[in-house]
Protein backbone atom coordinates (compact mmCIF):
# COMPACT_ATOMS: atom_id res chain seq x y z
CA UNK A 1 0.00 0.00 0.00
CA UNK A 2 1.69 3.15 -1.19
CA UNK A 3 -0.16 5.29 1.36
CA UNK A 4 1.57 3.34 4.14
CA UNK A 5 4.98 3.77 2.49
CA UNK A 6 5.08 0.60 0.40
CA UNK A 7 5.39 0.23 -3.34
CA UNK A 8 5.23 -2.75 -5.68
CA UNK A 9 5.29 -3.58 -9.36
CA UNK A 10 3.69 -6.45 -11.24
CA UNK A 11 5.59 -8.31 -13.93
CA UNK A 12 3.63 -10.46 -16.34
CA UNK A 13 5.62 -13.15 -18.06
CA UNK A 14 6.06 -16.86 -18.60
CA UNK A 15 7.34 -18.32 -15.34
CA UNK A 16 8.33 -21.49 -17.22
CA UNK A 17 10.72 -19.55 -19.46
CA UNK A 18 14.42 -20.12 -18.81
CA UNK A 19 15.01 -16.33 -18.81
CA UNK A 20 12.11 -15.40 -16.53
CA UNK A 21 14.13 -15.10 -13.30
CA UNK A 22 16.76 -12.86 -14.90
CA UNK A 23 14.05 -10.72 -16.53
CA UNK A 24 12.11 -10.07 -13.33
CA UNK A 25 15.23 -9.31 -11.31
CA UNK A 26 16.37 -6.88 -14.02
CA UNK A 27 12.99 -5.12 -14.00
CA UNK A 28 13.08 -4.74 -10.21
CA UNK A 29 16.70 -3.55 -10.19
CA UNK A 30 16.02 -1.05 -13.00
CA UNK A 31 12.93 0.25 -11.18
CA UNK A 32 14.48 0.79 -7.74
CA UNK A 33 18.23 0.33 -8.13
CA UNK A 34 18.39 -2.32 -5.40
CA UNK A 35 16.32 -5.32 -4.39
CA UNK A 36 15.40 -5.85 -0.74
CA UNK A 37 12.59 -8.40 -1.05
CA UNK A 38 11.30 -10.63 -3.84
CA UNK A 39 7.97 -12.44 -3.51
CA UNK A 40 7.72 -15.41 -5.85
CA UNK A 41 3.98 -15.49 -6.52
CA UNK A 42 3.18 -17.15 -9.83
CA UNK A 43 -0.14 -18.82 -10.37
CA UNK A 44 -3.07 -19.60 -12.58
CA UNK A 45 -6.62 -20.76 -12.31
CA UNK A 46 -8.24 -23.60 -14.22
CA UNK A 47 -11.81 -22.55 -13.51
CA UNK A 48 -11.60 -18.94 -14.76
CA UNK A 49 -12.70 -17.59 -11.38
CA UNK A 50 -10.14 -14.76 -11.29
CA UNK A 51 -11.97 -12.73 -13.95
CA UNK A 52 -15.24 -13.14 -12.03
CA UNK A 53 -13.93 -11.72 -8.74
CA UNK A 54 -14.97 -8.27 -7.62
CA UNK A 55 -12.70 -5.71 -5.97
GUZALUM-124801 format. One record per residue: x, y, z of N, C-alpha, C in turn; residue in one letter. Coordinates in nm, 4 decimals. Layout:
REM residues N
<atom n_east="X" n_north="Y" n_up="Z" ca_east="X" ca_north="Y" ca_up="Z" c_east="X" c_north="Y" c_up="Z" type="a"/>
...
REM end
This chain:
REM residues 55
<atom n_east="0.0830" n_north="-0.1160" n_up="0.0000" ca_east="0.0000" ca_north="0.0000" ca_up="0.0000" c_east="0.0889" c_north="0.1242" c_up="0.0000" type="x"/>
<atom n_east="0.0818" n_north="0.1994" n_up="-0.1057" ca_east="0.1691" ca_north="0.3155" ca_up="-0.1189" c_east="0.1429" c_north="0.4186" c_up="-0.0102" type="x"/>
<atom n_east="0.0191" n_north="0.4331" n_up="0.0318" ca_east="-0.0163" ca_north="0.5294" ca_up="0.1362" c_east="0.0582" c_north="0.5002" c_up="0.2667" type="x"/>
<atom n_east="0.0860" n_north="0.3743" n_up="0.2925" ca_east="0.1569" ca_north="0.3337" ca_up="0.4138" c_east="0.3079" c_north="0.3290" c_up="0.3930" type="x"/>
<atom n_east="0.3542" n_north="0.3722" n_up="0.2739" ca_east="0.4984" ca_north="0.3771" ca_up="0.2493" c_east="0.5509" c_north="0.2636" c_up="0.1643" type="x"/>
<atom n_east="0.4650" n_north="0.1729" n_up="0.1222" ca_east="0.5084" ca_north="0.0599" ca_up="0.0396" c_east="0.4871" c_north="0.0873" c_up="-0.1079" type="x"/>
<atom n_east="0.5548" n_north="0.0109" n_up="-0.1895" ca_east="0.5393" ca_north="0.0229" ca_up="-0.3336" c_east="0.5717" c_north="-0.1120" c_up="-0.3958" type="x"/>
<atom n_east="0.5018" n_north="-0.1474" n_up="-0.5011" ca_east="0.5234" ca_north="-0.2749" ca_up="-0.5680" c_east="0.5027" c_north="-0.2585" c_up="-0.7174" type="x"/>
<atom n_east="0.5559" n_north="-0.3521" n_up="-0.7928" ca_east="0.5292" ca_north="-0.3585" ca_up="-0.9356" c_east="0.4817" c_north="-0.4993" c_up="-0.9667" type="x"/>
<atom n_east="0.4097" n_north="-0.5131" n_up="-1.0749" ca_east="0.3689" ca_north="-0.6445" ca_up="-1.1243" c_east="0.4450" c_north="-0.6705" c_up="-1.2530" type="x"/>
<atom n_east="0.4885" n_north="-0.7923" n_up="-1.2701" ca_east="0.5586" ca_north="-0.8308" ca_up="-1.3926" c_east="0.4866" c_north="-0.9515" c_up="-1.4500" type="x"/>
<atom n_east="0.4350" n_north="-0.9370" n_up="-1.5689" ca_east="0.3632" ca_north="-1.0460" ca_up="-1.6341" c_east="0.4581" c_north="-1.1124" c_up="-1.7325" type="x"/>
<atom n_east="0.4738" n_north="-1.2415" n_up="-1.7169" ca_east="0.5618" ca_north="-1.3154" ca_up="-1.8056" c_east="0.5381" c_north="-1.4644" c_up="-1.7915" type="x"/>
<atom n_east="0.6164" n_north="-1.5404" n_up="-1.8613" ca_east="0.6056" ca_north="-1.6857" ca_up="-1.8605" c_east="0.7018" c_north="-1.7420" c_up="-1.7570" type="x"/>
<atom n_east="0.6493" n_north="-1.7825" n_up="-1.6430" ca_east="0.7335" ca_north="-1.8322" ca_up="-1.5338" c_east="0.8042" c_north="-1.9623" c_up="-1.5695" type="x"/>
<atom n_east="0.7647" n_north="-2.0267" n_up="-1.6792" ca_east="0.8328" ca_north="-2.1492" ca_up="-1.7219" c_east="0.9487" c_north="-2.1203" c_up="-1.8163" type="x"/>
<atom n_east="0.9633" n_north="-1.9943" n_up="-1.8564" ca_east="1.0718" ca_north="-1.9554" ca_up="-1.9461" c_east="1.2057" c_north="-1.9595" c_up="-1.8728" type="x"/>
<atom n_east="1.3078" n_north="-2.0048" n_up="-1.9408" ca_east="1.4417" ca_north="-2.0118" ca_up="-1.8807" c_east="1.4941" c_north="-1.8745" c_up="-1.8396" type="x"/>
<atom n_east="1.4512" n_north="-1.7685" n_up="-1.9078" ca_east="1.5006" ca_north="-1.6332" ca_up="-1.8815" c_east="1.4142" c_north="-1.5549" c_up="-1.7831" type="x"/>
<atom n_east="1.3059" n_north="-1.6133" n_up="-1.7353" ca_east="1.2108" ca_north="-1.5399" ca_up="-1.6527" c_east="1.2748" c_north="-1.4811" c_up="-1.5267" type="x"/>
<atom n_east="1.3523" n_north="-1.5588" n_up="-1.4547" ca_east="1.4126" ca_north="-1.5104" ca_up="-1.3300" c_east="1.5031" c_north="-1.3903" c_up="-1.3557" type="x"/>
<atom n_east="1.5871" n_north="-1.3985" n_up="-1.4585" ca_east="1.6758" ca_north="-1.2856" ca_up="-1.4903" c_east="1.5955" c_north="-1.1621" c_up="-1.5317" type="x"/>
<atom n_east="1.4872" n_north="-1.1838" n_up="-1.6071" ca_east="1.4055" ca_north="-1.0718" ca_up="-1.6530" c_east="1.3402" c_north="-0.9989" c_up="-1.5359" type="x"/>
<atom n_east="1.2818" n_north="-1.0724" n_up="-1.4436" ca_east="1.2112" ca_north="-1.0074" ca_up="-1.3333" c_east="1.3070" c_north="-0.9375" c_up="-1.2372" type="x"/>
<atom n_east="1.4230" n_north="-0.9962" n_up="-1.2154" ca_east="1.5229" ca_north="-0.9312" ca_up="-1.1308" c_east="1.5731" c_north="-0.8034" c_up="-1.1985" type="x"/>
<atom n_east="1.5924" n_north="-0.8071" n_up="-1.3295" ca_east="1.6373" ca_north="-0.6881" ca_up="-1.4023" c_east="1.5324" c_north="-0.5773" c_up="-1.3955" type="x"/>
<atom n_east="1.4052" n_north="-0.6125" n_up="-1.4085" ca_east="1.2987" ca_north="-0.5116" ca_up="-1.4000" c_east="1.2973" c_north="-0.4478" c_up="-1.2618" type="x"/>
<atom n_east="1.3073" n_north="-0.5281" n_up="-1.1571" ca_east="1.3082" ca_north="-0.4741" ca_up="-1.0207" c_east="1.4309" c_north="-0.3864" c_up="-0.9971" type="x"/>
<atom n_east="1.5465" n_north="-0.4323" n_up="-1.0387" ca_east="1.6697" ca_north="-0.3549" ca_up="-1.0193" c_east="1.6661" c_north="-0.2244" c_up="-1.0985" type="x"/>
<atom n_east="1.6120" n_north="-0.2272" n_up="-1.2198" ca_east="1.6019" ca_north="-0.1054" ca_up="-1.3002" c_east="1.4987" c_north="-0.0080" c_up="-1.2433" type="x"/>
<atom n_east="1.3974" n_north="-0.0603" n_up="-1.1762" ca_east="1.2933" ca_north="0.0246" ca_up="-1.1185" c_east="1.3423" c_north="0.0957" c_up="-0.9938" type="x"/>
<atom n_east="1.4100" n_north="0.0217" n_up="-0.9044" ca_east="1.4480" ca_north="0.0791" ca_up="-0.7740" c_east="1.5989" c_north="0.0859" c_up="-0.7477" type="x"/>
<atom n_east="1.6784" n_north="0.0278" n_up="-0.8332" ca_east="1.8232" ca_north="0.0331" ca_up="-0.8134" c_east="1.8759" c_north="-0.0796" c_up="-0.7266" type="x"/>
<atom n_east="1.8012" n_north="-0.1198" n_up="-0.6259" ca_east="1.8394" ca_north="-0.2323" ca_up="-0.5402" c_east="1.7168" c_north="-0.3196" c_up="-0.5157" type="x"/>
<atom n_east="1.7407" n_north="-0.4394" n_up="-0.4700" ca_east="1.6322" ca_north="-0.5319" ca_up="-0.4391" c_east="1.6456" c_north="-0.5722" c_up="-0.2930" type="x"/>
<atom n_east="1.5414" n_north="-0.5466" n_up="-0.2148" ca_east="1.5404" ca_north="-0.5847" ca_up="-0.0742" c_east="1.4592" c_north="-0.7122" c_up="-0.0509" type="x"/>
<atom n_east="1.3490" n_north="-0.7255" n_up="-0.1223" ca_east="1.2594" ca_north="-0.8400" ca_up="-0.1049" c_east="1.2036" c_north="-0.8809" c_up="-0.2400" type="x"/>
<atom n_east="1.1975" n_north="-1.0104" n_up="-0.2652" ca_east="1.1298" ca_north="-1.0635" ca_up="-0.3835" c_east="1.0264" c_north="-1.1640" c_up="-0.3351" type="x"/>
<atom n_east="0.9035" n_north="-1.1485" n_up="-0.3817" ca_east="0.7972" ca_north="-1.2439" ca_up="-0.3509" c_east="0.7703" c_north="-1.3236" c_up="-0.4775" type="x"/>
<atom n_east="0.7956" n_north="-1.4521" n_up="-0.4724" ca_east="0.7717" ca_north="-1.5405" ca_up="-0.5849" c_east="0.6269" c_north="-1.5860" c_up="-0.5789" type="x"/>
<atom n_east="0.5413" n_north="-1.5222" n_up="-0.6591" ca_east="0.3985" ca_north="-1.5486" ca_up="-0.6523" c_east="0.3439" c_north="-1.5678" c_up="-0.7931" type="x"/>
<atom n_east="0.3697" n_north="-1.6842" n_up="-0.8494" ca_east="0.3182" ca_north="-1.7155" ca_up="-0.9828" c_east="0.2008" c_north="-1.8107" c_up="-0.9672" type="x"/>
<atom n_east="0.1002" n_north="-1.7925" n_up="-1.0487" ca_east="-0.0138" ca_north="-1.8822" ca_up="-1.0374" c_east="-0.1078" c_north="-1.8712" c_up="-1.1554" type="x"/>
<atom n_east="-0.2044" n_north="-1.9594" n_up="-1.1547" ca_east="-0.3067" ca_north="-1.9596" ca_up="-1.2584" c_east="-0.4316" c_north="-2.0241" c_up="-1.2005" type="x"/>
<atom n_east="-0.5380" n_north="-2.0135" n_up="-1.2741" ca_east="-0.6625" ca_north="-2.0759" ca_up="-1.2310" c_east="-0.7209" c_north="-2.1555" c_up="-1.3470" type="x"/>
<atom n_east="-0.7636" n_north="-2.2755" n_up="-1.3186" ca_east="-0.8238" ca_north="-2.3604" ca_up="-1.4221" c_east="-0.9708" c_north="-2.3280" c_up="-1.4431" type="x"/>
<atom n_east="-1.0362" n_north="-2.2726" n_up="-1.3421" ca_east="-1.1809" ca_north="-2.2553" ca_up="-1.3508" c_east="-1.2241" c_north="-2.1138" c_up="-1.3877" type="x"/>
<atom n_east="-1.1304" n_north="-2.0299" n_up="-1.4298" ca_east="-1.1602" ca_north="-1.8936" ca_up="-1.4758" c_east="-1.2254" c_north="-1.8062" c_up="-1.3701" type="x"/>
<atom n_east="-1.2065" n_north="-1.8356" n_up="-1.2442" ca_east="-1.2700" ca_north="-1.7590" ca_up="-1.1382" c_east="-1.2078" c_north="-1.6207" c_up="-1.1199" type="x"/>
<atom n_east="-1.0808" n_north="-1.6026" n_up="-1.1516" ca_east="-1.0143" ca_north="-1.4757" ca_up="-1.1289" c_east="-1.0868" c_north="-1.3606" c_up="-1.1992" type="x"/>
<atom n_east="-1.1303" n_north="-1.3816" n_up="-1.3212" ca_east="-1.1968" ca_north="-1.2732" ca_up="-1.3947" c_east="-1.3374" c_north="-1.2461" c_up="-1.3419" type="x"/>
<atom n_east="-1.3903" n_north="-1.3325" n_up="-1.2577" ca_east="-1.5242" ca_north="-1.3141" ca_up="-1.2033" c_east="-1.5224" c_north="-1.2478" c_up="-1.0654" type="x"/>
<atom n_east="-1.4041" n_north="-1.2292" n_up="-1.0075" ca_east="-1.3927" ca_north="-1.1715" ca_up="-0.8738" c_east="-1.4184" c_north="-1.0208" c_up="-0.8783" type="x"/>
<atom n_east="-1.4763" n_north="-0.9715" n_up="-0.7721" ca_east="-1.4974" ca_north="-0.8272" ca_up="-0.7618" c_east="-1.3944" c_north="-0.7691" c_up="-0.6659" type="x"/>
<atom n_east="-1.3682" n_north="-0.6388" n_up="-0.6805" ca_east="-1.2696" ca_north="-0.5715" ca_up="-0.5968" c_east="-1.3239" c_north="-0.5451" c_up="-0.4643" type="x"/>
REM end
